[in-house]
Amino acid sequence: MSKKKEDVKAEDGDKEVEKPIVAKSLADIQRLKLMKLMKNP
């Protein structure tokens, strides 16, 4: 049971990453750019 729940959470996480995050301010935009750079050096 726990393994299935973890798999579902992992799938949800992937979906969240695929969806573009809406940046409400310039600071959010800069933060997203930094996060992308940190993920893909």
N, C-alpha and C positions, 0 to 999 in steps of 0.2 A: 504493500500500500504506500509506504513512504517513498519508495523509488518512483512510483507513478506520479506522486505529487511533485517530486523534485523535477521529473521530466517535464511536467506541465509548466512549472515555474520557469524552467530553462527556456521553453518555447515562448512563453509570454515575454521573457526578457529579450529574446531575439526580436520579437515583433516590436517591442518598445524601441530597440536600437534602430530598427529599420525606419520607424516613423520619424519624420523631422520634428525636432523640438521647437516650439514657438518661442522666440526670444522677445520679451516685452521691452527690453532696454538694451542700450549699447553694451553695457557690462555683461549682459547675458550672452550677446553675440560673441564678445571676446572670450568669454568663458567656454563657449561651445567650440570655438576655434582652437583654444588651448587643449581642450579635452581630446579633440581629433588628433592634434599633433602628438599628444602623449600616448594615445593608443597606437598610432602608426608613426614611429620615429624614422 
